[in-house]
Amino acid sequence: MVLLSTFLNLTFTGLVVGAIYGLFALGYTLVYGVLRLINFAHSEVFMWGSFAAVWMTTFLGARAGAGVPAAVGYLLAALLAAMLVSGAIALLVERVAYRRLREKKSPPLVALISAIGASFMLSEIMGLRDEIARWLNLDGVLGDYVRSARENTQFTNPLPNTTLVEVAGFQVRSTQLIVLVAALAMMVALDQFVRRSRLGRGVRAVSQDAEAAALMGVDQKRVIQLTFLLGGIMAGAAALLYLMHIGVTRYNVGFILGIKAFTAAVLGGIGNIRGALLGGLVLGLAENYGSQLFGSQWKDVVSFLLLVVVLLFRPTGLLGESLGKARA
C-alpha cells in the first residue's frame, strides 16, 4: 500500500510538472514550426513573465490565505500581467533579434547566435534591475521590486492550498490540481485555435509552404508575429503556474527550465503542438520516477537520457508530425 501511494503521488506530481513543461514548450514548437528556428531567448520570455506575476501580486497586496474570491482575482490579474509582459517580450525579441536577419536571409547559425545573445541580454537586464533603478534614481520609488535582484524572489500564492483527496497516503492538493487542469486547458485551447481558426490556418500554411502561402495572400510577417505572440502568452501562463507550484523565481530561472521545455518539445516532436504536451508529460513522469529510483541528483540525467533513447529509435520524436502537416 505504501508503494502504491508513493507511485500515485509520483505520477500525479510528475504530471503537474510535465504540464508546465509542455505549456512552456509550445513557444519552441510554434516558432520552429513556422521559421525552423530554435528561439533560445524563449526561456527569458518565461522568466520575465514570472516576475510580472510576482510584481502584480505585490502591487495588489496579495497575501496567503486570502478568501477564494479575492485569491481568484489576484491570480487572474497576475495571469494577465504575465501573459502581457511575456507576449510583449516575445514580440520584442522577434523585432530586434530575428526580423532583420530574416529579411537579409542570414544563415540559420547567425539567427541561433542572435537568439543566445538575446537570451543573455534579457537575463542580465533582470539581474541588474537594482543597478538600473539606482542609475535612474528610482530605487527609492521601486523599493522591493528591485532589491536583491540576483537572489530568489518569493511569490505569494493567495489561493489556499488545501488537500482535496487523501487516500492511503495519496494526496491531491488544490494548487496542484489547478495547475494541471489550467495547463491542459490552455494547451487544448491553443491546439484548437491553430487547427480551426482563420489565423491558425495561416500559421499552418506558412509552416507548410511559405512561398505558396504568400501567393494565396497570407501575410507571412503577420503570421510570424502571431507565432511569437502566442508562444509568449503561453510562456507567461506557464510562468504563473510554475510560481503557484514552486513559489519562487529568479533572474536565471529560465535557463534549466528552458532546456527542459526544449527537451519536451523535441521529445514529443518539434513543431508539433500535441507533441509538446506529450513530451512534457513524459518528461515530468520520467524525472519523478528517476528521482525516486536513483536519487534527486540524477533527475536531470534521467530526463536527458530518456531523450537520447527516444531519438535513437524515433528521430522525429514520439509523434513526429510537423505543425504544417496538422489538419483540422
C-alpha positions in Angstrom: 0.0 0.0 0.0 2.9 2.4 0.8 4.5 1.5 -2.6 1.2 2.2 -4.4 0.6 5.5 -2.6 4.2 6.6 -3.4 3.7 5.6 -7.1 0.4 7.6 -7.3 2.0 10.6 -5.7 5.0 10.5 -8.0 2.7 10.1 -11.0 0.4 12.9 -10.1 3.2 15.4 -9.3 5.1 14.3 -12.4 2.0 15.1 -14.5 1.8 18.6 -12.8 5.4 19.4 -13.6 5.1 17.9 -17.0 2.1 20.0 -17.9 4.1 23.1 -17.1 7.0 21.9 -19.3 4.5 21.2 -22.1 2.9 24.7 -21.8 6.4 26.3 -21.8 7.5 24.1 -24.7 4.8 25.5 -27.0 6.8 28.6 -27.7 9.7 26.5 -29.1 7.3 24.3 -31.1 5.4 27.2 -32.7 8.5 29.2 -33.7 10.3 26.1 -35.0 7.2 25.0 -36.9 7.0 28.3 -38.8 10.6 29.5 -39.1 12.7 26.3 -38.5 14.4 28.4 -35.8 15.2 27.4 -32.2 14.3 30.5 -30.2 16.6 30.1 -27.2 15.5 33.5 -25.9 12.1 31.9 -25.1 13.5 30.9 -21.7 13.8 34.6 -20.8 10.4 35.3 -22.1 9.2 32.8 -19.4 11.4 34.5 -16.8 10.0 38.0 -17.4 6.5 36.6 -17.2 7.2 35.1 -13.8 8.5 38.5 -12.5 5.4 40.2 -13.9 3.2 37.9 -12.0 5.2 38.5 -8.8 5.1 42.3 -9.2 1.4 42.3 -9.9 0.5 40.4 -6.7 2.9 42.6 -4.8 1.4 45.7 -6.2 -2.2 44.4 -5.3 -1.1 43.5 -1.8 -1.9 39.8 -2.2 -1.4 37.7 0.9 -1.5 34.0 1.6 -4.8 32.7 2.9 -7.0 35.3 1.3 -10.6 34.4 0.6 -11.3 32.4 -2.6 -13.0 35.3 -4.5 -10.1 37.6 -3.7 -7.5 35.0 -4.4 -9.0 34.3 -7.8 -9.0 38.0 -8.6 -5.3 38.3 -7.6 -4.3 35.2 -9.7 -6.3 36.4 -12.8 -4.6 39.8 -12.5 -1.2 38.1 -12.2 -2.0 35.8 -15.2 -3.0 38.8 -17.3 0.2 40.6 -16.3 2.4 37.6 -17.0 0.8 37.0 -20.4 1.1 40.6 -21.5 4.7 41.0 -20.4 5.8 37.7 -21.9 3.9 38.4 -25.1 5.5 41.8 -25.4 9.0 40.5 -24.7 8.5 37.8 -27.3 7.4 40.4 -29.9 10.4 42.5 -28.9 12.8 39.5 -29.4 11.3 38.9 -32.9 11.6 42.5 -33.9 15.1 43.1 -32.6 16.9 39.7 -32.8 15.4 38.0 -35.8 13.5 40.2 -38.2 16.4 42.0 -39.8 18.3 38.7 -40.1 15.3 37.1 -41.7 14.9 40.0 -44.2 18.6 39.7 -45.1 18.2 35.9 -45.5 21.0 35.2 -43.0 22.2 31.7 -42.4 20.4 29.8 -39.5 23.6 29.8 -37.5 23.5 33.6 -37.3 20.0 33.6 -36.1 20.9 31.0 -33.5 23.8 33.2 -32.2 21.4 36.1 -32.1 18.9 34.1 -30.0 21.6 33.2 -27.5 22.7 36.8 -27.3 19.1 38.0 -26.7 18.7 35.3 -24.0 21.7 36.5 -22.1 20.8 40.2 -22.5 17.2 39.7 -21.2 18.5 37.7 -18.2 21.2 40.2 -17.3 18.8 43.1 -17.6 16.6 41.5 -15.0 19.7 40.6 -12.8 20.8 44.2 -12.9 17.5 45.8 -12.3 18.6 47.2 -8.9 21.6 48.8 -10.6 19.5 50.2 -13.4 17.0 51.7 -10.8 19.9 53.3 -8.9 21.2 54.9 -12.1 17.8 56.3 -12.9 17.3 57.4 -9.2 14.2 55.2 -9.0 15.4 52.8 -6.3 13.6 54.7 -3.6 10.4 54.6 -5.5 10.5 51.0 -6.7 11.7 49.6 -3.3 11.1 45.9 -3.0 10.6 45.5 -6.7 14.3 45.9 -7.4 16.1 44.9 -4.2 18.3 41.7 -4.2 18.0 41.4 -7.9 20.1 38.3 -8.1 18.5 36.5 -5.2 15.4 34.4 -5.2 12.2 36.3 -5.4 9.2 34.8 -3.5 5.7 34.5 -4.9 2.8 34.9 -2.5 0.1 32.4 -3.6 -3.1 33.9 -2.3 -5.1 30.7 -3.0 -5.4 28.3 0.0 -3.5 25.1 -0.8 -5.9 22.6 0.8 -5.9 18.8 0.5 -8.8 17.7 -1.8 -8.2 14.0 -1.8 -6.3 11.8 0.6 -6.4 8.0 0.3 -3.8 5.8 2.0 -1.1 8.4 1.7 -2.0 9.6 -1.8 -2.8 13.3 -1.8 -4.2 15.7 -4.3 -3.8 19.4 -3.3 -5.9 22.2 -4.7 -2.9 24.1 -6.2 -1.6 21.0 -7.9 -5.0 20.3 -9.5 -5.5 23.9 -10.6 -2.0 23.9 -12.2 -2.6 20.6 -14.1 -6.1 21.5 -15.3 -5.2 25.0 -16.3 -2.1 23.9 -18.2 -4.0 21.2 -20.1 -6.9 23.6 -20.8 -4.7 26.2 -22.3 -2.8 23.7 -24.4 -6.1 22.3 -25.8 -7.3 25.9 -26.5 -4.2 26.7 -28.4 -4.3 23.5 -30.4 -7.9 24.2 -31.4 -7.1 27.8 -32.3 -4.3 26.7 -34.6 -6.4 23.9 -36.2 -9.8 25.7 -36.6 -9.4 29.5 -36.7 -8.5 31.5 -39.8 -5.3 32.8 -38.2 -4.4 29.3 -37.2 -4.8 28.1 -40.8 -2.5 30.9 -41.8 0.1 29.7 -39.3 -0.1 26.1 -40.7 0.0 27.4 -44.3 3.2 29.3 -43.7 4.7 26.4 -41.8 3.9 24.0 -44.7 5.0 26.2 -47.6 5.8 29.9 -47.0 6.0 30.8 -50.7 2.7 29.1 -51.6 1.0 30.8 -48.6 2.3 34.2 -49.8 0.8 33.6 -53.2 -2.5 32.8 -51.6 -2.5 36.1 -49.8 -1.2 35.0 -46.4 0.8 37.8 -44.7 3.9 36.0 -43.6 5.2 38.8 -41.4 1.9 38.9 -39.5 1.9 35.2 -39.1 5.4 35.2 -37.7 4.5 38.0 -35.2 1.4 36.0 -34.2 3.5 32.9 -33.7 5.9 34.7 -31.3 3.0 36.3 -29.5 1.2 33.0 -28.9 4.4 31.4 -27.7 5.0 34.3 -25.3 1.4 34.2 -24.0 1.7 30.5 -23.3 5.1 31.1 -21.6 3.5 33.8 -19.4 0.8 31.4 -18.4 3.3 28.7 -17.7 5.3 31.1 -15.5 2.3 31.8 -13.2 1.6 28.1 -12.9 5.2 27.4 -12.1 5.1 30.1 -9.4 1.9 28.5 -7.9 3.7 25.1 -7.8 7.2 26.1 -6.8 6.7 29.6 -5.2 10.0 31.3 -6.2 11.7 32.8 -9.2 15.0 34.4 -10.1 16.7 36.2 -12.9 18.2 33.0 -14.4 15.2 30.7 -13.7 14.6 30.2 -17.4 17.9 28.5 -18.1 17.4 25.0 -16.8 13.6 25.2 -17.3 14.1 26.3 -20.9 16.3 23.3 -21.6 13.7 21.1 -20.0 10.9 22.6 -22.1 13.0 22.4 -25.3 13.7 18.7 -24.4 9.9 18.2 -24.0 9.3 19.8 -27.5 12.0 17.6 -29.1 10.8 14.5 -27.2 7.2 14.9 -28.4 8.1 16.0 -31.9 9.5 19.5 -32.5 6.9 21.6 -34.4 4.0 19.5 -33.1 1.7 21.2 -30.6 0.3 17.9 -29.2 3.8 16.5 -29.2 4.8 19.3 -26.8 2.1 18.3 -24.4 3.0 14.6 -24.7 6.7 15.3 -24.4 6.2 17.5 -21.3 4.1 14.9 -19.5 6.5 12.1 -20.3 9.5 14.2 -19.2 7.8 15.1 -15.9 7.0 11.5 -15.2 10.5 10.3 -16.1 12.0 12.9 -13.7 9.9 11.9 -10.8 10.4 8.2 -11.3 14.1 8.6 -11.8 14.4 10.8 -8.7 12.7 8.1 -6.6 14.8 5.2 -8.1 18.3 6.8 -8.2 18.0 10.0 -6.1 17.1 13.6 -6.8 20.6 14.3 -8.0 20.0 12.0 -11.0 16.8 13.8 -12.1 18.4 15.7 -15.0 20.4 12.7 -16.1 17.3 10.6 -16.4 15.5 13.3 -18.4 18.2 13.7 -21.0 19.0 10.0 -21.2 15.3 9.4 -22.0 15.6 12.0 -24.8 18.6 10.3 -26.3 17.0 6.8 -26.1 13.7 8.1 -27.8 15.6 9.9 -30.5 17.7 6.8 -31.3 14.5 5.0 -32.3 12.3 7.9 -33.2 14.4 10.7 -34.6 11.4 12.9 -35.2 10.1 12.5 -31.7 7.2 10.5 -30.3 4.6 12.0 -32.6 6.8 13.4 -35.2 4.2 15.3 -37.2 5.1 18.9 -38.1 2.9 21.9 -37.5 2.4 22.4 -41.2 1.0 18.9 -41.7 -1.6 19.3 -38.9 -5.1 19.0 -40.1 -8.3 20.4 -38.5 
